[in-house]
């Protein structure tokens, strides 16, 4: 969680708010890959890409 706090601090101090959507999308894709990699719905997720 320290990593997320560091990113939030960077965005807040440097006023780089345009990076927030990119970071959110990357986090969501990472979560999707982790969840979909070891479950029964993996074939359905892979057809999306």
mmCIF entry with sequence, helices, sheets and N, C-alpha, C, O atoms, coordinates in Angstrom:
data_MODEL
# 
_entry.id   MODEL 
# 
_entity.id                         1 
_entity.type                       polymer 
_entity.pdbx_number_of_molecules   1 
# 
_entity_poly.entity_id                      1 
_entity_poly.type                           'polypeptide(L)' 
_entity_poly.nstd_linkage                   no 
_entity_poly.nstd_monomer                   no 
_entity_poly.pdbx_seq_one_letter_code       
;(UNK)(UNK)(UNK)(UNK)(UNK)(UNK)(UNK)(UNK)(UNK)(UNK)(UNK)(UNK)(UNK)(UNK)(UNK)(UNK)
(UNK)(UNK)(UNK)(UNK)(UNK)(UNK)(UNK)(UNK)(UNK)(UNK)(UNK)(UNK)(UNK)(UNK)(UNK)(UNK)
(UNK)(UNK)(UNK)(UNK)(UNK)(UNK)(UNK)(UNK)(UNK)(UNK)(UNK)(UNK)(UNK)(UNK)(UNK)(UNK)
(UNK)
;
_entity_poly.pdbx_seq_one_letter_code_can   XXXXXXXXXXXXXXXXXXXXXXXXXXXXXXXXXXXXXXXXXXXXXXXXX 
_entity_poly.pdbx_strand_id                 A 
# 
loop_
_entity_poly_seq.entity_id 
_entity_poly_seq.num 
_entity_poly_seq.mon_id 
_entity_poly_seq.hetero 
1 1  UNK n 
1 2  UNK n 
1 3  UNK n 
1 4  UNK n 
1 5  UNK n 
1 6  UNK n 
1 7  UNK n 
1 8  UNK n 
1 9  UNK n 
1 10 UNK n 
1 11 UNK n 
1 12 UNK n 
1 13 UNK n 
1 14 UNK n 
1 15 UNK n 
1 16 UNK n 
1 17 UNK n 
1 18 UNK n 
1 19 UNK n 
1 20 UNK n 
1 21 UNK n 
1 22 UNK n 
1 23 UNK n 
1 24 UNK n 
1 25 UNK n 
1 26 UNK n 
1 27 UNK n 
1 28 UNK n 
1 29 UNK n 
1 30 UNK n 
1 31 UNK n 
1 32 UNK n 
1 33 UNK n 
1 34 UNK n 
1 35 UNK n 
1 36 UNK n 
1 37 UNK n 
1 38 UNK n 
1 39 UNK n 
1 40 UNK n 
1 41 UNK n 
1 42 UNK n 
1 43 UNK n 
1 44 UNK n 
1 45 UNK n 
1 46 UNK n 
1 47 UNK n 
1 48 UNK n 
1 49 UNK n 
# 
_struct_asym.id          A 
_struct_asym.entity_id   1 
# 
loop_
_struct_conf.conf_type_id 
_struct_conf.id 
_struct_conf.pdbx_PDB_helix_id 
_struct_conf.beg_label_comp_id 
_struct_conf.beg_label_asym_id 
_struct_conf.beg_label_seq_id 
_struct_conf.pdbx_beg_PDB_ins_code 
_struct_conf.end_label_comp_id 
_struct_conf.end_label_asym_id 
_struct_conf.end_label_seq_id 
_struct_conf.pdbx_end_PDB_ins_code 
_struct_conf.beg_auth_comp_id 
_struct_conf.beg_auth_asym_id 
_struct_conf.beg_auth_seq_id 
_struct_conf.end_auth_comp_id 
_struct_conf.end_auth_asym_id 
_struct_conf.end_auth_seq_id 
_struct_conf.pdbx_PDB_helix_class 
_struct_conf.details 
_struct_conf.pdbx_PDB_helix_length 
HELX_P HELX_P1 AA1 UNK A 2  ? UNK A 14 ? UNK A 2  UNK A 14 1 ? 13 
HELX_P HELX_P2 AA2 UNK A 19 ? UNK A 37 ? UNK A 19 UNK A 37 1 ? 19 
HELX_P HELX_P3 AA3 UNK A 42 ? UNK A 46 ? UNK A 42 UNK A 46 1 ? 5  
# 
_struct_conf_type.id          HELX_P 
_struct_conf_type.criteria    ? 
_struct_conf_type.reference   ? 
# 
loop_
_atom_site.group_PDB 
_atom_site.id 
_atom_site.type_symbol 
_atom_site.label_atom_id 
_atom_site.label_alt_id 
_atom_site.label_comp_id 
_atom_site.label_asym_id 
_atom_site.label_entity_id 
_atom_site.label_seq_id 
_atom_site.pdbx_PDB_ins_code 
_atom_site.Cartn_x 
_atom_site.Cartn_y 
_atom_site.Cartn_z 
_atom_site.occupancy 
_atom_site.B_iso_or_equiv 
_atom_site.pdbx_formal_charge 
_atom_site.auth_seq_id 
_atom_site.auth_comp_id 
_atom_site.auth_asym_id 
_atom_site.auth_atom_id 
_atom_site.pdbx_PDB_model_num 
ATOM 1   N N  . UNK A 1 1  ? 0.817   -1.194  0.000   1.00 0.00 ? 1  UNK A N  1 
ATOM 2   C CA . UNK A 1 1  ? 0.000   0.000   0.000   1.00 0.00 ? 1  UNK A CA 1 
ATOM 3   C C  . UNK A 1 1  ? 0.863   1.260   0.000   1.00 0.00 ? 1  UNK A C  1 
ATOM 4   O O  . UNK A 1 1  ? 0.391   2.331   -0.382  1.00 0.00 ? 1  UNK A O  1 
ATOM 5   N N  . UNK A 1 2  ? 2.116   1.144   0.423   1.00 0.00 ? 2  UNK A N  1 
ATOM 6   C CA . UNK A 1 2  ? 3.003   2.303   0.399   1.00 0.00 ? 2  UNK A CA 1 
ATOM 7   C C  . UNK A 1 2  ? 3.227   2.800   -1.024  1.00 0.00 ? 2  UNK A C  1 
ATOM 8   O O  . UNK A 1 2  ? 3.384   3.999   -1.258  1.00 0.00 ? 2  UNK A O  1 
ATOM 9   N N  . UNK A 1 3  ? 3.241   1.872   -1.964  1.00 0.00 ? 3  UNK A N  1 
ATOM 10  C CA . UNK A 1 3  ? 3.430   2.234   -3.360  1.00 0.00 ? 3  UNK A CA 1 
ATOM 11  C C  . UNK A 1 3  ? 2.299   3.138   -3.843  1.00 0.00 ? 3  UNK A C  1 
ATOM 12  O O  . UNK A 1 3  ? 2.539   4.136   -4.522  1.00 0.00 ? 3  UNK A O  1 
ATOM 13  N N  . UNK A 1 4  ? 1.067   2.782   -3.490  1.00 0.00 ? 4  UNK A N  1 
ATOM 14  C CA . UNK A 1 4  ? -0.080  3.593   -3.897  1.00 0.00 ? 4  UNK A CA 1 
ATOM 15  C C  . UNK A 1 4  ? -0.061  4.957   -3.219  1.00 0.00 ? 4  UNK A C  1 
ATOM 16  O O  . UNK A 1 4  ? -0.440  5.958   -3.827  1.00 0.00 ? 4  UNK A O  1 
ATOM 17  N N  . UNK A 1 5  ? 0.374   5.003   -1.969  1.00 0.00 ? 5  UNK A N  1 
ATOM 18  C CA . UNK A 1 5  ? 0.491   6.289   -1.272  1.00 0.00 ? 5  UNK A CA 1 
ATOM 19  C C  . UNK A 1 5  ? 1.550   7.166   -1.929  1.00 0.00 ? 5  UNK A C  1 
ATOM 20  O O  . UNK A 1 5  ? 1.372   8.378   -2.050  1.00 0.00 ? 5  UNK A O  1 
ATOM 21  N N  . UNK A 1 6  ? 2.653   6.550   -2.354  1.00 0.00 ? 6  UNK A N  1 
ATOM 22  C CA . UNK A 1 6  ? 3.702   7.301   -3.040  1.00 0.00 ? 6  UNK A CA 1 
ATOM 23  C C  . UNK A 1 6  ? 3.217   7.861   -4.376  1.00 0.00 ? 6  UNK A C  1 
ATOM 24  O O  . UNK A 1 6  ? 3.517   9.003   -4.725  1.00 0.00 ? 6  UNK A O  1 
ATOM 25  N N  . UNK A 1 7  ? 2.472   7.055   -5.114  1.00 0.00 ? 7  UNK A N  1 
ATOM 26  C CA . UNK A 1 7  ? 1.927   7.529   -6.395  1.00 0.00 ? 7  UNK A CA 1 
ATOM 27  C C  . UNK A 1 7  ? 0.948   8.673   -6.156  1.00 0.00 ? 7  UNK A C  1 
ATOM 28  O O  . UNK A 1 7  ? 0.975   9.675   -6.871  1.00 0.00 ? 7  UNK A O  1 
ATOM 29  N N  . UNK A 1 8  ? 0.078   8.527   -5.145  1.00 0.00 ? 8  UNK A N  1 
ATOM 30  C CA . UNK A 1 8  ? -0.881  9.588   -4.840  1.00 0.00 ? 8  UNK A CA 1 
ATOM 31  C C  . UNK A 1 8  ? -0.154  10.870  -4.443  1.00 0.00 ? 8  UNK A C  1 
ATOM 32  O O  . UNK A 1 8  ? -0.540  11.959  -4.868  1.00 0.00 ? 8  UNK A O  1 
ATOM 33  N N  . UNK A 1 9  ? 0.894   10.745  -3.631  1.00 0.00 ? 9  UNK A N  1 
ATOM 34  C CA . UNK A 1 9  ? 1.675   11.921  -3.240  1.00 0.00 ? 9  UNK A CA 1 
ATOM 35  C C  . UNK A 1 9  ? 2.337   12.580  -4.437  1.00 0.00 ? 9  UNK A C  1 
ATOM 36  O O  . UNK A 1 9  ? 2.377   13.807  -4.525  1.00 0.00 ? 9  UNK A O  1 
ATOM 37  N N  . UNK A 1 10 ? 2.853   11.786  -5.353  1.00 0.00 ? 10 UNK A N  1 
ATOM 38  C CA . UNK A 1 10 ? 3.479   12.328  -6.560  1.00 0.00 ? 10 UNK A CA 1 
ATOM 39  C C  . UNK A 1 10 ? 2.467   13.096  -7.394  1.00 0.00 ? 10 UNK A C  1 
ATOM 40  O O  . UNK A 1 10 ? 2.748   14.205  -7.847  1.00 0.00 ? 10 UNK A O  1 
ATOM 41  N N  . UNK A 1 11 ? 1.278   12.506  -7.601  1.00 0.00 ? 11 UNK A N  1 
ATOM 42  C CA . UNK A 1 11 ? 0.247   13.176  -8.391  1.00 0.00 ? 11 UNK A CA 1 
ATOM 43  C C  . UNK A 1 11 ? -0.194  14.479  -7.729  1.00 0.00 ? 11 UNK A C  1 
ATOM 44  O O  . UNK A 1 11 ? -0.440  15.476  -8.408  1.00 0.00 ? 11 UNK A O  1 
ATOM 45  N N  . UNK A 1 12 ? -0.292  14.464  -6.422  1.00 0.00 ? 12 UNK A N  1 
ATOM 46  C CA . UNK A 1 12 ? -0.768  15.629  -5.690  1.00 0.00 ? 12 UNK A CA 1 
ATOM 47  C C  . UNK A 1 12 ? 0.250   16.770  -5.699  1.00 0.00 ? 12 UNK A C  1 
ATOM 48  O O  . UNK A 1 12 ? -0.109  17.930  -5.898  1.00 0.00 ? 12 UNK A O  1 
ATOM 49  N N  . UNK A 1 13 ? 1.522   16.430  -5.482  1.00 0.00 ? 13 UNK A N  1 
ATOM 50  C CA . UNK A 1 13 ? 2.561   17.458  -5.397  1.00 0.00 ? 13 UNK A CA 1 
ATOM 51  C C  . UNK A 1 13 ? 2.902   18.012  -6.770  1.00 0.00 ? 13 UNK A C  1 
ATOM 52  O O  . UNK A 1 13 ? 3.025   19.226  -6.936  1.00 0.00 ? 13 UNK A O  1 
ATOM 53  N N  . UNK A 1 14 ? 3.054   17.145  -7.745  1.00 0.00 ? 14 UNK A N  1 
ATOM 54  C CA . UNK A 1 14 ? 3.492   17.573  -9.083  1.00 0.00 ? 14 UNK A CA 1 
ATOM 55  C C  . UNK A 1 14 ? 2.356   18.011  -9.997  1.00 0.00 ? 14 UNK A C  1 
ATOM 56  O O  . UNK A 1 14 ? 2.597   18.507  -11.098 1.00 0.00 ? 14 UNK A O  1 
ATOM 57  N N  . UNK A 1 15 ? 1.116   17.828  -9.544  1.00 0.00 ? 15 UNK A N  1 
ATOM 58  C CA . UNK A 1 15 ? -0.068  18.209  -10.333 1.00 0.00 ? 15 UNK A CA 1 
ATOM 59  C C  . UNK A 1 15 ? -0.109  17.495  -11.686 1.00 0.00 ? 15 UNK A C  1 
ATOM 60  O O  . UNK A 1 15 ? -0.398  18.106  -12.714 1.00 0.00 ? 15 UNK A O  1 
ATOM 61  N N  . UNK A 1 16 ? 0.181   16.216  -11.668 1.00 0.00 ? 16 UNK A N  1 
ATOM 62  C CA . UNK A 1 16 ? 0.158   15.376  -12.875 1.00 0.00 ? 16 UNK A CA 1 
ATOM 63  C C  . UNK A 1 16 ? -1.124  14.555  -12.909 1.00 0.00 ? 16 UNK A C  1 
ATOM 64  O O  . UNK A 1 16 ? -1.078  13.326  -12.963 1.00 0.00 ? 16 UNK A O  1 
ATOM 65  N N  . UNK A 1 17 ? -2.262  15.228  -12.878 1.00 0.00 ? 17 UNK A N  1 
ATOM 66  C CA . UNK A 1 17 ? -3.542  14.542  -12.794 1.00 0.00 ? 17 UNK A CA 1 
ATOM 67  C C  . UNK A 1 17 ? -3.868  13.756  -14.058 1.00 0.00 ? 17 UNK A C  1 
ATOM 68  O O  . UNK A 1 17 ? -4.711  12.859  -14.021 1.00 0.00 ? 17 UNK A O  1 
ATOM 69  N N  . UNK A 1 18 ? -3.218  14.075  -15.175 1.00 0.00 ? 18 UNK A N  1 
ATOM 70  C CA . UNK A 1 18 ? -3.493  13.341  -16.412 1.00 0.00 ? 18 UNK A CA 1 
ATOM 71  C C  . UNK A 1 18 ? -2.956  11.915  -16.339 1.00 0.00 ? 18 UNK A C  1 
ATOM 72  O O  . UNK A 1 18 ? -3.341  11.075  -17.152 1.00 0.00 ? 18 UNK A O  1 
ATOM 73  N N  . UNK A 1 19 ? -2.078  11.626  -15.384 1.00 0.00 ? 19 UNK A N  1 
ATOM 74  C CA . UNK A 1 19 ? -1.568  10.263  -15.231 1.00 0.00 ? 19 UNK A CA 1 
ATOM 75  C C  . UNK A 1 19 ? -2.549  9.344   -14.491 1.00 0.00 ? 19 UNK A C  1 
ATOM 76  O O  . UNK A 1 19 ? -2.446  8.122   -14.594 1.00 0.00 ? 19 UNK A O  1 
ATOM 77  N N  . UNK A 1 20 ? -3.482  9.916   -13.758 1.00 0.00 ? 20 UNK A N  1 
ATOM 78  C CA . UNK A 1 20 ? -4.402  9.112   -12.939 1.00 0.00 ? 20 UNK A CA 1 
ATOM 79  C C  . UNK A 1 20 ? -5.219  8.113   -13.769 1.00 0.00 ? 20 UNK A C  1 
ATOM 80  O O  . UNK A 1 20 ? -5.296  6.950   -13.372 1.00 0.00 ? 20 UNK A O  1 
ATOM 81  N N  . UNK A 1 21 ? -5.833  8.499   -14.901 1.00 0.00 ? 21 UNK A N  1 
ATOM 82  C CA . UNK A 1 21 ? -6.590  7.490   -15.666 1.00 0.00 ? 21 UNK A CA 1 
ATOM 83  C C  . UNK A 1 21 ? -5.712  6.363   -16.204 1.00 0.00 ? 21 UNK A C  1 
ATOM 84  O O  . UNK A 1 21 ? -6.152  5.215   -16.265 1.00 0.00 ? 21 UNK A O  1 
ATOM 85  N N  . UNK A 1 22 ? -4.492  6.672   -16.588 1.00 0.00 ? 22 UNK A N  1 
ATOM 86  C CA . UNK A 1 22 ? -3.576  5.648   -17.097 1.00 0.00 ? 22 UNK A CA 1 
ATOM 87  C C  . UNK A 1 22 ? -3.244  4.649   -15.992 1.00 0.00 ? 22 UNK A C  1 
ATOM 88  O O  . UNK A 1 22 ? -3.246  3.439   -16.217 1.00 0.00 ? 22 UNK A O  1 
ATOM 89  N N  . UNK A 1 23 ? -2.960  5.161   -14.804 1.00 0.00 ? 23 UNK A N  1 
ATOM 90  C CA . UNK A 1 23 ? -2.616  4.291   -13.675 1.00 0.00 ? 23 UNK A CA 1 
ATOM 91  C C  . UNK A 1 23 ? -3.807  3.434   -13.278 1.00 0.00 ? 23 UNK A C  1 
ATOM 92  O O  . UNK A 1 23 ? -3.642  2.252   -12.976 1.00 0.00 ? 23 UNK A O  1 
ATOM 93  N N  . UNK A 1 24 ? -4.999  4.008   -13.274 1.00 0.00 ? 24 UNK A N  1 
ATOM 94  C CA . UNK A 1 24 ? -6.203  3.250   -12.900 1.00 0.00 ? 24 UNK A CA 1 
ATOM 95  C C  . UNK A 1 24 ? -6.467  2.132   -13.898 1.00 0.00 ? 24 UNK A C  1 
ATOM 96  O O  . UNK A 1 24 ? -6.793  1.012   -13.503 1.00 0.00 ? 24 UNK A O  1 
ATOM 97  N N  . UNK A 1 25 ? -6.330  2.423   -15.175 1.00 0.00 ? 25 UNK A N  1 
ATOM 98  C CA . UNK A 1 25 ? -6.558  1.394   -16.197 1.00 0.00 ? 25 UNK A CA 1 
ATOM 99  C C  . UNK A 1 25 ? -5.528  0.278   -16.083 1.00 0.00 ? 25 UNK A C  1 
ATOM 100 O O  . UNK A 1 25 ? -5.876  -0.896  -16.211 1.00 0.00 ? 25 UNK A O  1 
ATOM 101 N N  . UNK A 1 26 ? -4.271  0.625   -15.845 1.00 0.00 ? 26 UNK A N  1 
ATOM 102 C CA . UNK A 1 26 ? -3.245  -0.406  -15.679 1.00 0.00 ? 26 UNK A CA 1 
ATOM 103 C C  . UNK A 1 26 ? -3.511  -1.272  -14.454 1.00 0.00 ? 26 UNK A C  1 
ATOM 104 O O  . UNK A 1 26 ? -3.321  -2.487  -14.504 1.00 0.00 ? 26 UNK A O  1 
ATOM 105 N N  . UNK A 1 27 ? -3.947  -0.665  -13.360 1.00 0.00 ? 27 UNK A N  1 
ATOM 106 C CA . UNK A 1 27 ? -4.272  -1.442  -12.170 1.00 0.00 ? 27 UNK A CA 1 
ATOM 107 C C  . UNK A 1 27 ? -5.453  -2.382  -12.419 1.00 0.00 ? 27 UNK A C  1 
ATOM 108 O O  . UNK A 1 27 ? -5.431  -3.535  -11.988 1.00 0.00 ? 27 UNK A O  1 
ATOM 109 N N  . UNK A 1 28 ? -6.477  -1.895  -13.109 1.00 0.00 ? 28 UNK A N  1 
ATOM 110 C CA . UNK A 1 28 ? -7.631  -2.747  -13.402 1.00 0.00 ? 28 UNK A CA 1 
ATOM 111 C C  . UNK A 1 28 ? -7.266  -3.905  -14.319 1.00 0.00 ? 28 UNK A C  1 
ATOM 112 O O  . UNK A 1 28 ? -7.744  -5.022  -14.120 1.00 0.00 ? 28 UNK A O  1 
ATOM 113 N N  . UNK A 1 29 ? -6.433  -3.658  -15.313 1.00 0.00 ? 29 UNK A N  1 
ATOM 114 C CA . UNK A 1 29 ? -5.996  -4.749  -16.189 1.00 0.00 ? 29 UNK A CA 1 
ATOM 115 C C  . UNK A 1 29 ? -5.154  -5.770  -15.429 1.00 0.00 ? 29 UNK A C  1 
ATOM 116 O O  . UNK A 1 29 ? -5.273  -6.973  -15.663 1.00 0.00 ? 29 UNK A O  1 
ATOM 117 N N  . UNK A 1 30 ? -4.313  -5.296  -14.529 1.00 0.00 ? 30 UNK A N  1 
ATOM 118 C CA . UNK A 1 30 ? -3.511  -6.204  -13.718 1.00 0.00 ? 30 UNK A CA 1 
ATOM 119 C C  . UNK A 1 30 ? -4.376  -7.078  -12.831 1.00 0.00 ? 30 UNK A C  1 
ATOM 120 O O  . UNK A 1 30 ? -4.135  -8.279  -12.706 1.00 0.00 ? 30 UNK A O  1 
ATOM 121 N N  . UNK A 1 31 ? -5.387  -6.475  -12.212 1.00 0.00 ? 31 UNK A N  1 
ATOM 122 C CA . UNK A 1 31 ? -6.296  -7.239  -11.366 1.00 0.00 ? 31 UNK A CA 1 
ATOM 123 C C  . UNK A 1 31 ? -7.067  -8.260  -12.191 1.00 0.00 ? 31 UNK A C  1 
ATOM 124 O O  . UNK A 1 31 ? -7.263  -9.395  -11.758 1.00 0.00 ? 31 UNK A O  1 
ATOM 125 N N  . UNK A 1 32 ? -7.499  -7.859  -13.371 1.00 0.00 ? 32 UNK A N  1 
ATOM 126 C CA . UNK A 1 32 ? -8.226  -8.775  -14.253 1.00 0.00 ? 32 UNK A CA 1 
ATOM 127 C C  . UNK A 1 32 ? -7.366  -9.967  -14.648 1.00 0.00 ? 32 UNK A C  1 
ATOM 128 O O  . UNK A 1 32 ? -7.855  -11.096 -14.688 1.00 0.00 ? 32 UNK A O  1 
ATOM 129 N N  . UNK A 1 33 ? -6.101  -9.731  -14.938 1.00 0.00 ? 33 UNK A N  1 
ATOM 130 C CA . UNK A 1 33 ? -5.207  -10.829 -15.312 1.00 0.00 ? 33 UNK A CA 1 
ATOM 131 C C  . UNK A 1 33 ? -4.933  -11.761 -14.147 1.00 0.00 ? 33 UNK A C  1 
ATOM 132 O O  . UNK A 1 33 ? -4.862  -12.977 -14.324 1.00 0.00 ? 33 UNK A O  1 
ATOM 133 N N  . UNK A 1 34 ? -4.777  -11.197 -12.954 1.00 0.00 ? 34 UNK A N  1 
ATOM 134 C CA . UNK A 1 34 ? -4.519  -12.041 -11.786 1.00 0.00 ? 34 UNK A CA 1 
ATOM 135 C C  . UNK A 1 34 ? -5.738  -12.896 -11.456 1.00 0.00 ? 34 UNK A C  1 
ATOM 136 O O  . UNK A 1 34 ? -5.610  -14.089 -11.178 1.00 0.00 ? 34 UNK A O  1 
ATOM 137 N N  . UNK A 1 35 ? -6.905  -12.290 -11.488 1.00 0.00 ? 35 UNK A N  1 
ATOM 138 C CA . UNK A 1 35 ? -8.133  -13.041 -11.180 1.00 0.00 ? 35 UNK A CA 1 
ATOM 139 C C  . UNK A 1 35 ? -8.437  -14.057 -12.283 1.00 0.00 ? 35 UNK A C  1 
ATOM 140 O O  . UNK A 1 35 ? -8.807  -15.196 -12.000 1.00 0.00 ? 35 UNK A O  1 
ATOM 141 N N  . UNK A 1 36 ? -8.280  -13.643 -13.524 1.00 0.00 ? 36 UNK A N  1 
ATOM 142 C CA . UNK A 1 36 ? -8.631  -14.512 -14.643 1.00 0.00 ? 36 UNK A CA 1 
ATOM 143 C C  . UNK A 1 36 ? -7.630  -15.605 -14.923 1.00 0.00 ? 36 UNK A C  1 
ATOM 144 O O  . UNK A 1 36 ? -7.961  -16.579 -15.601 1.00 0.00 ? 36 UNK A O  1 
ATOM 145 N N  . UNK A 1 37 ? -6.421  -15.477 -14.426 1.00 0.00 ? 37 UNK A N  1 
ATOM 146 C CA . UNK A 1 37 ? -5.389  -16.467 -14.708 1.00 0.00 ? 37 UNK A CA 1 
ATOM 147 C C  . UNK A 1 37 ? -5.632  -17.801 -14.060 1.00 0.00 ? 37 UNK A C  1 
ATOM 148 O O  . UNK A 1 37 ? -5.269  -18.833 -14.625 1.00 0.00 ? 37 UNK A O  1 
ATOM 149 N N  . UNK A 1 38 ? -6.234  -17.815 -12.890 1.00 0.00 ? 38 UNK A N  1 
ATOM 150 C CA . UNK A 1 38 ? -6.382  -19.070 -12.181 1.00 0.00 ? 38 UNK A CA 1 
ATOM 151 C C  . UNK A 1 38 ? -7.816  -19.466 -11.929 1.00 0.00 ? 38 UNK A C  1 
ATOM 152 O O  . UNK A 1 38 ? -8.091  -20.208 -10.985 1.00 0.00 ? 38 UNK A O  1 
ATOM 153 N N  . UNK A 1 39 ? -8.716  -19.005 -12.727 1.00 0.00 ? 39 UNK A N  1 
ATOM 154 C CA . UNK A 1 39 ? -10.113 -19.327 -12.463 1.00 0.00 ? 39 UNK A CA 1 
ATOM 155 C C  . UNK A 1 39 ? -10.751 -20.007 -13.667 1.00 0.00 ? 39 UNK A C  1 
ATOM 156 O O  . UNK A 1 39 ? -10.134 -20.164 -14.721 1.00 0.00 ? 39 UNK A O  1 
ATOM 157 N N  . UNK A 1 40 ? -11.999 -20.404 -13.477 1.00 0.00 ? 40 UNK A N  1 
ATOM 158 C CA . UNK A 1 40 ? -12.730 -21.095 -14.540 1.00 0.00 ? 40 UNK A CA 1 
ATOM 159 C C  . UNK A 1 40 ? -13.210 -20.139 -15.622 1.00 0.00 ? 40 UNK A C  1 
ATOM 160 O O  . UNK A 1 40 ? -13.599 -20.577 -16.705 1.00 0.00 ? 40 UNK A O  1 
ATOM 161 N N  . UNK A 1 41 ? -13.188 -18.839 -15.344 1.00 0.00 ? 41 UNK A N  1 
ATOM 162 C CA . UNK A 1 41 ? -13.654 -17.867 -16.350 1.00 0.00 ? 41 UNK A CA 1 
ATOM 163 C C  . UNK A 1 41 ? -12.524 -17.367 -17.230 1.00 0.00 ? 41 UNK A C  1 
ATOM 164 O O  . UNK A 1 41 ? -12.734 -16.488 -18.066 1.00 0.00 ? 41 UNK A O  1 
ATOM 165 N N  . UNK A 1 42 ? -11.334 -17.912 -17.057 1.00 0.00 ? 42 UNK A N  1 
ATOM 166 C CA . UNK A 1 42 ? -10.174 -17.472 -17.841 1.00 0.00 ? 42 UNK A CA 1 
ATOM 167 C C  . UNK A 1 42 ? -10.397 -17.543 -19.363 1.00 0.00 ? 42 UNK A C  1 
ATOM 168 O O  . UNK A 1 42 ? -10.036 -16.595 -20.060 1.00 0.00 ? 42 UNK A O  1 
ATOM 169 N N  . UNK A 1 43 ? -10.970 -18.617 -19.899 1.00 0.00 ? 43 UNK A N  1 
ATOM 170 C CA . UNK A 1 43 ? -11.169 -18.633 -21.358 1.00 0.00 ? 43 UNK A CA 1 
ATOM 171 C C  . UNK A 1 43 ? -12.081 -17.519 -21.865 1.00 0.00 ? 43 UNK A C  1 
ATOM 172 O O  . UNK A 1 43 ? -11.918 -17.041 -22.988 1.00 0.00 ? 43 UNK A O  1 
ATOM 173 N N  . UNK A 1 44 ? -13.028 -17.113 -21.047 1.00 0.00 ? 44 UNK A N  1 
ATOM 174 C CA . UNK A 1 44 ? -13.935 -16.045 -21.459 1.00 0.00 ? 44 UNK A CA 1 
ATOM 175 C C  . UNK A 1 44 ? -13.248 -14.680 -21.413 1.00 0.00 ? 44 UNK A C  1 
ATOM 176 O O  . UNK A 1 44 ? -13.536 -13.812 -22.237 1.00 0.00 ? 44 UNK A O  1 
ATOM 177 N N  . UNK A 1 45 ? -12.341 -14.488 -20.453 1.00 0.00 ? 45 UNK A N  1 
ATOM 178 C CA . UNK A 1 45 ? -11.614 -13.220 -20.361 1.00 0.00 ? 45 UNK A CA 1 
ATOM 179 C C  . UNK A 1 45 ? -10.634 -13.110 -21.529 1.00 0.00 ? 45 UNK A C  1 
ATOM 180 O O  . UNK A 1 45 ? -10.486 -12.035 -22.111 1.00 0.00 ? 45 UNK A O  1 
ATOM 181 N N  . UNK A 1 46 ? -9.974  -14.194 -21.869 1.00 0.00 ? 46 UNK A N  1 
ATOM 182 C CA . UNK A 1 46 ? -8.984  -14.146 -22.939 1.00 0.00 ? 46 UNK A CA 1 
ATOM 183 C C  . UNK A 1 46 ? -9.616  -13.883 -24.307 1.00 0.00 ? 46 UNK A C  1 
ATOM 184 O O  . UNK A 1 46 ? -8.947  -13.376 -25.208 1.00 0.00 ? 46 UNK A O  1 
ATOM 185 N N  . UNK A 1 47 ? -10.895 -14.221 -24.469 1.00 0.00 ? 47 UNK A N  1 
ATOM 186 C CA . UNK A 1 47 ? -11.540 -13.922 -25.745 1.00 0.00 ? 47 UNK A CA 1 
ATOM 187 C C  . UNK A 1 47 ? -11.798 -12.437 -25.918 1.00 0.00 ? 47 UNK A C  1 
ATOM 188 O O  . UNK A 1 47 ? -12.002 -11.976 -27.041 1.00 0.00 ? 47 UNK A O  1 
ATOM 189 N N  . UNK A 1 48 ? -11.792 -11.677 -24.827 1.00 0.00 ? 48 UNK A N  1 
ATOM 190 C CA . UNK A 1 48 ? -11.973 -10.226 -24.930 1.00 0.00 ? 48 UNK A CA 1 
ATOM 191 C C  . UNK A 1 48 ? -10.774 -9.551  -25.577 1.00 0.00 ? 48 UNK A C  1 
ATOM 192 O O  . UNK A 1 48 ? -10.906 -8.498  -26.203 1.00 0.00 ? 48 UNK A O  1 
ATOM 193 N N  . UNK A 1 49 ? -9.612  -10.155 -25.426 1.00 0.00 ? 49 UNK A N  1 
ATOM 194 C CA . UNK A 1 49 ? -8.399  -9.556  -25.967 1.00 0.00 ? 49 UNK A CA 1 
ATOM 195 C C  . UNK A 1 49 ? -7.996  -10.264 -27.234 1.00 0.00 ? 49 UNK A C  1 
ATOM 196 O O  . UNK A 1 49 ? -6.991  -9.906  -27.848 1.00 0.00 ? 49 UNK A O  1 
# 
